[in-house]
Amino acid sequence: MPDIQRLNTDEDGFDAALDRLLAWEEGTDDRVEGIVRDILTDVRTRGDTAVVEQTNRLDRRDAATMADLELPAERLQRALEALPSAQRQALETAAERIRGYHRHQCQESWQYTEADGTVLGQQVTPMDRAGLYVPGGKAAYPSSVLMNALPAKVAGVGELVMVVPAPDGELNDLVLAAAAVAGVDRVFTLGGAQAVAALAYGTETVPAVDKIVGPGNIFVATAKRMVFGTVGIDMIAGPSEILVVCDGETDPEWVAVDLFSQAEHDEDAQAILVCPDAAYLDRVAEAMDRLLPTMGRETIIRSSLAARGALIQCRDLDDAAAVINRVAPEHLELSVAEPEALAAKVRHAGAIFLGRYTSESLGDYCAGPNHVLPTSRTARFSSPLGVYDFQKRSSLIGCSAAGAAALGPTAAALADGEGLGAHAEAARRRLGTGDHG
Amino acid sequence: MPDIQRLNTDEDGFDAALDRLLAWEEGTDDRVEGIVRDILTDVRTRGDTAVVEQTNRLDRRDAATMADLELPAERLQRALEALPSAQRQALETAAERIRGYHRHQCQESWQYTEADGTVLGQQVTPMDRAGLYVPGGKAAYPSSVLMNALPAKVAGVGELVMVVPAPDGELNDLVLAAAAVAGVDRVFTLGGAQAVAALAYGTETVPAVDKIVGPGNIFVATAKRMVFGTVGIDMIAGPSEILVVCDGETDPEWVAVDLFSQAEHDEDAQAILVCPDAAYLDRVAEAMDRLLPTMGRETIIRSSLAARGALIQCRDLDDAAAVINRVAPEHLELSVAEPEALAAKVRHAGAIFLGRYTSESLGDYCAGPNHVLPTSRTARFSSPLGVYDFQKRSSLIGCSAAGAAALGPTAAALADGEGLGAHAEAARRRLGTGDHG
């Protein structure tokens, strides 16, 4: 049997055990904060010169100027054309599906007119420019490029600027190909806090953006936190998680492999199975045992299952729903006969995979929905990355003369109550019906 | 003439002058950070005991237990009933209009079914519980209670917990009355970092919330930044600002008072007028000079106009639109003959007040739209507080057997490209059409 914790919702101490299982504290690191603060200040002050120096030093590059660190569009196109056709086809199919799904998320401006002619509403506009951070090295995921870039493009963002580190000059051609497919406008081979700083403040060469999205290491995450306010940022992601709820009727090997596909990300990833049938939990454990040696990333899978995995026996599917809402999982698989009925009881989850055929991996790559999802229980208050993250709203308020006369006394009374006399006066001046145009 | 800067978009150095005018750096303060970090840890560790101790010490209270710091619903109702009827009427009218407007912002779940039976969409749900921070003392604004609480109630948030400090036991009855009108569920007389900590982590008595909204001093803002991730937070607000664009045809006194109504907030508030007509700018300056002595908050108005105000001459309204989009103002008044045409050119603004009759103060209190708006150029990437800030989305992905078979090869090819074998295997296992239920 694989080394994985077994729990039962009926046991004494289950709540505390679940809390321990879910506990995850993103470390704050004073040393990292100090380093990042210095880099941000340096880039803000010295612009291109600082970015080139930092990049040469940290990524072992020998750029003379910033121009050496920008990739021309032809370089991306060449990476795309060099791909085996099956891989190119897969990228393009995924992109088309992701685009199609995200078009459903576009928010439109709206307004209504009241009886006295007063107009109220909101005007929705895309951001001017967005920055996309793409990690280099071992975690270079072309699917991430699609998932971060396409919602911005669908939203109508004017310019999308990607940064990706090229340590020792090395680049991942699949990542560049994905950028070509997604229509990224400019690419700089920059990484770390210096890349975040360049995007947030702008330099002579790198244009300042309005929002920065995309995953990164602790230096990148710390830099994003620090520039928040100057620019928008997406959520800082914790380790990836899946909660599978099964009624005990799905092929145990399917469920075992679904748990593996979460656990294989890294040692901190979390895979949890909840089922009312103890014998089924045993069958999944047996399937895991049998299949683990066939997995390329067996060692990582074993580590994360042992450290953070769990097989949880529950009373019934209502009890499972209670566990779901406690966990607020990033990924939730409902491998049950009537997934829609159970989904209706779910209050918190990043993405809900309905039914036995919907493996998380289909959603990770190409079903259409975004794979950038709220982790570490943040699904209680946040949402998948979407088109709405690249749009913003301006309130619209247009009072007719009659509307201003109708609202004025209320506004003036409240302003007086707050001791704000000029506010009251501004409202009172519009009470008359004379022509002040 | 009042002490206020004059600029001209045609002057050399205008861009730099505008940058200096807009410059605003929210100070980070290591001392404050240290104090707040200690308070957060204390509350997280010792719960009620810590919150009661901190509150007794910092707000000079003598509570024995947390129960002494909770206000019963009757207390709020009593405050409402004790109001002069005009004031109560104004609160209730404002609340009804704010509710009506915000109902237009409710987002609905959506889904669509593809030809092969695969279902895709998003399920929209309200947050379980939200926390509302309300400042005590000099900046006790009942309108803020309505603007923060009502979107949460319209969203369907299960429980709304308000905290408001009562230094020396003193409370603002208008604030309590507003809480009654807004339907706030529980009120604790807590403030500062200890109140934020109680809401974020929960104590024996104060329930943990999912998101904290509302303005506060630097201790509150710092605490909110630090608990972000454990809970959601709204934007950290900078000083309030208005940009008025006038074609030179509005009564100069109206515009002068509108500028005052921003400047009267505090010394850091910013009021800017942009107009193509230099003579009109003179007329507004004269009106300001004439009206300033009649203003209750004359001293504050003079300070903020001198420190951060400006009268800017532009070439024409297209040039004004360029200034607007550089400034990305929190409040934008378009006091022109055809405000809709100009609004269509606005890419960044928190709220747009259309036409000569729409004073900002009507929107601040009772027109309906929210007065919690993005400040300090953050309208480039963020939006007014709204119902959408209290709802979140879960992606829905339900693959039919045929859908899983169709998507599987694409997912597997991309997973293989990323070296994630279990992801590929999970997709491939669903390629068959056998009955795995």
HADDOCK unambig.tbl for C-alpha pairs under 7 A between the chains (distance, minus, plus):
assign (segid A and resid 87 and name CA) (segid B and resid 413 and name CA) 6.24 0.50 0.50
assign (segid A and resid 87 and name CA) (segid B and resid 414 and name CA) 6.93 0.50 0.50
assign (segid A and resid 90 and name CA) (segid B and resid 410 and name CA) 4.82 0.50 0.50
assign (segid A and resid 90 and name CA) (segid B and resid 413 and name CA) 6.52 0.50 0.50
assign (segid A and resid 90 and name CA) (segid B and resid 414 and name CA) 6.58 0.50 0.50
assign (segid A and resid 125 and name CA) (segid B and resid 347 and name CA) 6.36 0.50 0.50
assign (segid A and resid 127 and name CA) (segid B and resid 380 and name CA) 6.43 0.50 0.50
assign (segid A and resid 127 and name CA) (segid B and resid 381 and name CA) 6.19 0.50 0.50
assign (segid A and resid 141 and name CA) (segid B and resid 418 and name CA) 6.10 0.50 0.50
assign (segid A and resid 210 and name CA) (segid B and resid 380 and name CA) 6.22 0.50 0.50
assign (segid A and resid 210 and name CA) (segid B and resid 381 and name CA) 5.97 0.50 0.50
assign (segid A and resid 211 and name CA) (segid B and resid 381 and name CA) 6.61 0.50 0.50
assign (segid A and resid 229 and name CA) (segid B and resid 378 and name CA) 6.84 0.50 0.50
assign (segid A and resid 232 and name CA) (segid B and resid 381 and name CA) 6.00 0.50 0.50
assign (segid A and resid 249 and name CA) (segid B and resid 437 and name CA) 5.64 0.50 0.50
assign (segid A and resid 250 and name CA) (segid B and resid 436 and name CA) 6.09 0.50 0.50
assign (segid A and resid 250 and name CA) (segid B and resid 437 and name CA) 5.27 0.50 0.50
assign (segid A and resid 251 and name CA) (segid B and resid 436 and name CA) 5.81 0.50 0.50
assign (segid A and resid 254 and name CA) (segid B and resid 426 and name CA) 6.57 0.50 0.50
assign (segid A and resid 254 and name CA) (segid B and resid 429 and name CA) 6.81 0.50 0.50
assign (segid A and resid 257 and name CA) (segid B and resid 422 and name CA) 6.16 0.50 0.50
assign (segid A and resid 257 and name CA) (segid B and resid 426 and name CA) 5.60 0.50 0.50
assign (segid A and resid 258 and name CA) (segid B and resid 426 and name CA) 5.82 0.50 0.50
assign (segid A and resid 260 and name CA) (segid B and resid 422 and name CA) 5.94 0.50 0.50
assign (segid A and resid 261 and name CA) (segid B and resid 422 and name CA) 4.60 0.50 0.50
assign (segid A and resid 261 and name CA) (segid B and resid 423 and name CA) 4.78 0.50 0.50
assign (segid A and resid 295 and name CA) (segid B and resid 421 and name CA) 6.80 0.50 0.50
assign (segid A and resid 295 and name CA) (segid B and resid 422 and name CA) 6.64 0.50 0.50
assign (segid A and resid 296 and name CA) (segid B and resid 421 and name CA) 6.18 0.50 0.50
assign (segid A and resid 347 and name CA) (segid B and resid 125 and name CA) 6.38 0.50 0.50
assign (segid A and resid 349 and name CA) (segid B and resid 394 and name CA) 5.63 0.50 0.50
assign (segid A and resid 350 and name CA) (segid B and resid 394 and name CA) 4.90 0.50 0.50
assign (segid A and resid 350 and name CA) (segid B and resid 395 and name CA) 6.38 0.50 0.50
assign (segid A and resid 351 and name CA) (segid B and resid 394 and name CA) 5.00 0.50 0.50
assign (segid A and resid 351 and name CA) (segid B and resid 395 and name CA) 4.28 0.50 0.50
assign (segid A and resid 351 and name CA) (segid B and resid 396 and name CA) 6.04 0.50 0.50
assign (segid A and resid 352 and name CA) (segid B and resid 394 and name CA) 6.59 0.50 0.50
assign (segid A and resid 352 and name CA) (segid B and resid 395 and name CA) 5.86 0.50 0.50
assign (segid A and resid 352 and name CA) (segid B and resid 396 and name CA) 5.04 0.50 0.50
assign (segid A and resid 352 and name CA) (segid B and resid 397 and name CA) 6.22 0.50 0.50
assign (segid A and resid 353 and name CA) (segid B and resid 396 and name CA) 6.30 0.50 0.50
assign (segid A and resid 353 and name CA) (segid B and resid 397 and name CA) 4.97 0.50 0.50
assign (segid A and resid 353 and name CA) (segid B and resid 398 and name CA) 5.85 0.50 0.50
assign (segid A and resid 354 and name CA) (segid B and resid 397 and name CA) 5.90 0.50 0.50
assign (segid A and resid 354 and name CA) (segid B and resid 398 and name CA) 4.39 0.50 0.50
assign (segid A and resid 355 and name CA) (segid B and resid 398 and name CA) 6.31 0.50 0.50
assign (segid A and resid 357 and name CA) (segid B and resid 399 and name CA) 5.88 0.50 0.50
assign (segid A and resid 357 and name CA) (segid B and resid 400 and name CA) 6.43 0.50 0.50
assign (segid A and resid 357 and name CA) (segid B and resid 401 and name CA) 5.91 0.50 0.50
assign (segid A and resid 357 and name CA) (segid B and resid 404 and name CA) 6.06 0.50 0.50
assign (segid A and resid 357 and name CA) (segid B and resid 430 and name CA) 6.10 0.50 0.50
assign (segid A and resid 358 and name CA) (segid B and resid 398 and name CA) 5.91 0.50 0.50
assign (segid A and resid 358 and name CA) (segid B and resid 399 and name CA) 5.08 0.50 0.50
assign (segid A and resid 358 and name CA) (segid B and resid 404 and name CA) 6.68 0.50 0.50
assign (segid A and resid 359 and name CA) (segid B and resid 426 and name CA) 6.29 0.50 0.50
assign (segid A and resid 359 and name CA) (segid B and resid 427 and name CA) 6.45 0.50 0.50
assign (segid A and resid 361 and name CA) (segid B and resid 411 and name CA) 6.74 0.50 0.50
assign (segid A and resid 361 and name CA) (segid B and resid 423 and name CA) 5.25 0.50 0.50
assign (segid A and resid 361 and name CA) (segid B and resid 426 and name CA) 6.67 0.50 0.50
assign (segid A and resid 361 and name CA) (segid B and resid 427 and name CA) 6.23 0.50 0.50
assign (segid A and resid 362 and name CA) (segid B and resid 407 and name CA) 6.67 0.50 0.50
assign (segid A and resid 362 and name CA) (segid B and resid 408 and name CA) 6.65 0.50 0.50
assign (segid A and resid 362 and name CA) (segid B and resid 411 and name CA) 5.68 0.50 0.50
assign (segid A and resid 362 and name CA) (segid B and resid 427 and name CA) 6.27 0.50 0.50
assign (segid A and resid 365 and name CA) (segid B and resid 411 and name CA) 5.39 0.50 0.50
assign (segid A and resid 365 and name CA) (segid B and resid 414 and name CA) 6.99 0.50 0.50
assign (segid A and resid 366 and name CA) (segid B and resid 407 and name CA) 6.91 0.50 0.50
assign (segid A and resid 366 and name CA) (segid B and resid 411 and name CA) 6.09 0.50 0.50
assign (segid A and resid 367 and name CA) (segid B and resid 407 and name CA) 6.91 0.50 0.50
assign (segid A and resid 369 and name CA) (segid B and resid 395 and name CA) 6.50 0.50 0.50
assign (segid A and resid 378 and name CA) (segid B and resid 229 and name CA) 6.84 0.50 0.50
assign (segid A and resid 380 and name CA) (segid B and resid 127 and name CA) 6.43 0.50 0.50
assign (segid A and resid 380 and name CA) (segid B and resid 210 and name CA) 6.22 0.50 0.50
assign (segid A and resid 381 and name CA) (segid B and resid 127 and name CA) 6.19 0.50 0.50
assign (segid A and resid 381 and name CA) (segid B and resid 210 and name CA) 5.97 0.50 0.50
assign (segid A and resid 381 and name CA) (segid B and resid 211 and name CA) 6.59 0.50 0.50
assign (segid A and resid 381 and name CA) (segid B and resid 232 and name CA) 6.00 0.50 0.50
assign (segid A and resid 381 and name CA) (segid B and resid 392 and name CA) 6.04 0.50 0.50
assign (segid A and resid 382 and name CA) (segid B and resid 392 and name CA) 5.47 0.50 0.50
assign (segid A and resid 383 and name CA) (segid B and resid 392 and name CA) 5.27 0.50 0.50
assign (segid A and resid 383 and name CA) (segid B and resid 393 and name CA) 4.92 0.50 0.50
assign (segid A and resid 383 and name CA) (segid B and resid 394 and name CA) 6.45 0.50 0.50
assign (segid A and resid 384 and name CA) (segid B and resid 393 and name CA) 6.85 0.50 0.50
assign (segid A and resid 384 and name CA) (segid B and resid 394 and name CA) 6.92 0.50 0.50
assign (segid A and resid 392 and name CA) (segid B and resid 381 and name CA) 6.03 0.50 0.50
assign (segid A and resid 392 and name CA) (segid B and resid 382 and name CA) 5.46 0.50 0.50
assign (segid A and resid 392 and name CA) (segid B and resid 383 and name CA) 5.28 0.50 0.50
assign (segid A and resid 393 and name CA) (segid B and resid 383 and name CA) 4.93 0.50 0.50
assign (segid A and resid 393 and name CA) (segid B and resid 384 and name CA) 6.86 0.50 0.50
assign (segid A and resid 394 and name CA) (segid B and resid 349 and name CA) 5.62 0.50 0.50
assign (segid A and resid 394 and name CA) (segid B and resid 350 and name CA) 4.91 0.50 0.50
assign (segid A and resid 394 and name CA) (segid B and resid 351 and name CA) 5.00 0.50 0.50
assign (segid A and resid 394 and name CA) (segid B and resid 352 and name CA) 6.59 0.50 0.50
assign (segid A and resid 394 and name CA) (segid B and resid 383 and name CA) 6.45 0.50 0.50
assign (segid A and resid 394 and name CA) (segid B and resid 384 and name CA) 6.92 0.50 0.50
assign (segid A and resid 395 and name CA) (segid B and resid 350 and name CA) 6.39 0.50 0.50
assign (segid A and resid 395 and name CA) (segid B and resid 351 and name CA) 4.27 0.50 0.50
assign (segid A and resid 395 and name CA) (segid B and resid 352 and name CA) 5.84 0.50 0.50
assign (segid A and resid 395 and name CA) (segid B and resid 369 and name CA) 6.51 0.50 0.50
assign (segid A and resid 396 and name CA) (segid B and resid 351 and name CA) 6.04 0.50 0.50
assign (segid A and resid 396 and name CA) (segid B and resid 352 and name CA) 5.03 0.50 0.50
assign (segid A and resid 396 and name CA) (segid B and resid 353 and name CA) 6.31 0.50 0.50
assign (segid A and resid 397 and name CA) (segid B and resid 352 and name CA) 6.22 0.50 0.50
assign (segid A and resid 397 and name CA) (segid B and resid 353 and name CA) 4.97 0.50 0.50
assign (segid A and resid 397 and name CA) (segid B and resid 354 and name CA) 5.89 0.50 0.50
assign (segid A and resid 398 and name CA) (segid B and resid 353 and name CA) 5.84 0.50 0.50
assign (segid A and resid 398 and name CA) (segid B and resid 354 and name CA) 4.39 0.50 0.50
assign (segid A and resid 398 and name CA) (segid B and resid 355 and name CA) 6.30 0.50 0.50
assign (segid A and resid 398 and name CA) (segid B and resid 358 and name CA) 5.90 0.50 0.50
assign (segid A and resid 399 and name CA) (segid B and resid 357 and name CA) 5.88 0.50 0.50
assign (segid A and resid 399 and name CA) (segid B and resid 358 and name CA) 5.07 0.50 0.50
assign (segid A and resid 400 and name CA) (segid B and resid 357 and name CA) 6.42 0.50 0.50
assign (segid A and resid 401 and name CA) (segid B and resid 357 and name CA) 5.89 0.50 0.50
assign (segid A and resid 404 and name CA) (segid B and resid 357 and name CA) 6.06 0.50 0.50
assign (segid A and resid 404 and name CA) (segid B and resid 358 and name CA) 6.67 0.50 0.50
assign (segid A and resid 407 and name CA) (segid B and resid 362 and name CA) 6.67 0.50 0.50
assign (segid A and resid 407 and name CA) (segid B and resid 366 and name CA) 6.91 0.50 0.50
assign (segid A and resid 407 and name CA) (segid B and resid 367 and name CA) 6.90 0.50 0.50
assign (segid A and resid 408 and name CA) (segid B and resid 362 and name CA) 6.64 0.50 0.50
assign (segid A and resid 410 and name CA) (segid B and resid 90 and name CA) 4.82 0.50 0.50
assign (segid A and resid 411 and name CA) (segid B and resid 361 and name CA) 6.75 0.50 0.50
assign (segid A and resid 411 and name CA) (segid B and resid 362 and name CA) 5.69 0.50 0.50
assign (segid A and resid 411 and name CA) (segid B and resid 365 and name CA) 5.39 0.50 0.50
assign (segid A and resid 411 and name CA) (segid B and resid 366 and name CA) 6.09 0.50 0.50
assign (segid A and resid 413 and name CA) (segid B and resid 87 and name CA) 6.24 0.50 0.50
assign (segid A and resid 413 and name CA) (segid B and resid 90 and name CA) 6.51 0.50 0.50
assign (segid A and resid 414 and name CA) (segid B and resid 87 and name CA) 6.93 0.50 0.50
assign (segid A and resid 414 and name CA) (segid B and resid 90 and name CA) 6.59 0.50 0.50
assign (segid A and resid 418 and name CA) (segid B and resid 141 and name CA) 6.09 0.50 0.50
assign (segid A and resid 421 and name CA) (segid B and resid 295 and name CA) 6.82 0.50 0.50
assign (segid A and resid 421 and name CA) (segid B and resid 296 and name CA) 6.18 0.50 0.50
assign (segid A and resid 422 and name CA) (segid B and resid 257 and name CA) 6.18 0.50 0.50
assign (segid A and resid 422 and name CA) (segid B and resid 260 and name CA) 5.97 0.50 0.50
assign (segid A and resid 422 and name CA) (segid B and resid 261 and name CA) 4.61 0.50 0.50
assign (segid A and resid 422 and name CA) (segid B and resid 295 and name CA) 6.64 0.50 0.50
assign (segid A and resid 423 and name CA) (segid B and resid 261 and name CA) 4.78 0.50 0.50
assign (segid A and resid 423 and name CA) (segid B and resid 361 and name CA) 5.27 0.50 0.50
assign (segid A and resid 426 and name CA) (segid B and resid 254 and name CA) 6.59 0.50 0.50
assign (segid A and resid 426 and name CA) (segid B and resid 257 and name CA) 5.61 0.50 0.50
assign (segid A and resid 426 and name CA) (segid B and resid 258 and name CA) 5.83 0.50 0.50
assign (segid A and resid 426 and name CA) (segid B and resid 359 and name CA) 6.29 0.50 0.50
assign (segid A and resid 426 and name CA) (segid B and resid 361 and name CA) 6.67 0.50 0.50
assign (segid A and resid 427 and name CA) (segid B and resid 359 and name CA) 6.44 0.50 0.50
assign (segid A and resid 427 and name CA) (segid B and resid 361 and name CA) 6.24 0.50 0.50
assign (segid A and resid 427 and name CA) (segid B and resid 362 and name CA) 6.27 0.50 0.50
assign (segid A and resid 429 and name CA) (segid B and resid 254 and name CA) 6.82 0.50 0.50
assign (segid A and resid 430 and name CA) (segid B and resid 357 and name CA) 6.09 0.50 0.50
assign (segid A and resid 436 and name CA) (segid B and resid 250 and name CA) 6.11 0.50 0.50
assign (segid A and resid 436 and name CA) (segid B and resid 251 and name CA) 5.73 0.50 0.50
assign (segid A and resid 437 and name CA) (segid B and resid 249 and name CA) 5.55 0.50 0.50
assign (segid A and resid 437 and name CA) (segid B and resid 250 and name CA) 5.17 0.50 0.50
assign (segid A and resid 437 and name CA) (segid B and resid 251 and name CA) 6.97 0.50 0.50
